[in-house]
């Protein structure tokens, strides 16, 4: 899994703006979504991302799995990955 090469992103204040040229659309990512997005950019696996979220936010593995998988699904639907 990786961010598509055409994707452009930029931090604006506390948000991450993501532009998808082929779709002529942009999206705003906030909060933990920014961490997940950046982990994907760094080539981390879903398992590694879930582990990081579980440790950094002190949440249970099931909640982290649900949230991370839901966010990844959203990125796929928006053609970001």
C-alpha positions as CSV (number, residue, x, y, z in Angstrom):
1,X,0.0,0.0,0.0
2,X,1.3,3.4,-0.9
3,X,0.2,6.9,-1.6
4,X,-0.2,7.4,-5.4
5,X,2.7,9.3,-7.0
6,X,0.4,12.1,-8.4
7,X,-0.8,13.0,-4.9
8,X,0.3,16.4,-3.6
9,X,0.0,17.2,0.1
10,X,0.8,20.2,2.3
11,X,0.3,21.1,5.9
12,X,-1.8,24.2,6.5
13,X,-1.9,25.1,10.2
14,X,-3.0,21.9,11.9
15,X,-4.5,20.3,8.8
16,X,-3.1,18.3,5.9
17,X,-4.4,19.3,2.5
18,X,-4.3,16.5,-0.1
19,X,-4.8,17.2,-3.8
20,X,-5.7,14.4,-6.3
21,X,-5.0,15.9,-9.7
22,X,-6.6,13.1,-11.7
23,X,-9.9,13.7,-9.8
24,X,-9.5,17.5,-9.7
25,X,-10.3,17.3,-6.0
26,X,-8.7,18.0,-2.7
27,X,-9.3,16.7,0.8
28,X,-8.6,17.9,4.3
29,X,-7.1,15.4,6.7
30,X,-7.0,16.1,10.4
31,X,-5.9,14.6,13.7
32,X,-4.8,11.0,13.8
33,X,-5.5,10.8,10.0
34,X,-2.4,12.9,9.4
35,X,-0.3,10.3,11.3
36,X,-1.8,7.4,9.4
37,X,-1.3,9.2,6.1
38,X,2.4,10.0,6.9
39,X,3.0,6.4,8.0
40,X,1.6,5.2,4.7
41,X,3.9,7.6,2.9
42,X,6.9,6.1,4.8
43,X,5.9,2.7,3.6
44,X,4.7,1.3,6.9
45,X,2.4,-1.7,6.9
46,X,-1.2,-1.6,8.3
47,X,0.1,-3.7,11.2
48,X,2.9,-1.2,11.9
49,X,0.5,1.7,11.8
50,X,-2.0,0.0,14.1
51,X,0.9,-0.7,16.6
52,X,2.0,2.9,16.5
53,X,-1.5,4.2,17.1
54,X,-2.1,1.7,19.9
55,X,1.1,2.8,21.7
56,X,0.9,6.5,21.1
57,X,-2.8,7.0,21.9
58,X,-3.1,4.3,24.5
59,X,-6.1,2.7,22.9
60,X,-7.0,-1.0,22.5
61,X,-5.9,-2.9,19.4
62,X,-9.5,-3.6,18.2
63,X,-10.3,0.1,18.2
64,X,-7.1,1.0,16.4
65,X,-7.6,-1.7,13.8
66,X,-11.2,-0.4,13.1
67,X,-10.1,3.2,12.9
68,X,-7.0,2.6,10.7
69,X,-8.8,0.2,8.4
70,X,-11.7,2.6,8.0
71,X,-9.3,5.5,7.2
72,X,-7.4,3.4,4.7
73,X,-10.7,2.4,3.0
74,X,-11.6,6.1,2.8
75,X,-8.2,6.9,1.1
76,X,-8.8,4.1,-1.4
77,X,-12.3,5.4,-2.2
78,X,-10.8,8.9,-2.8
79,X,-8.1,7.4,-5.0
80,X,-5.3,8.6,-2.8
81,X,-3.8,5.1,-2.4
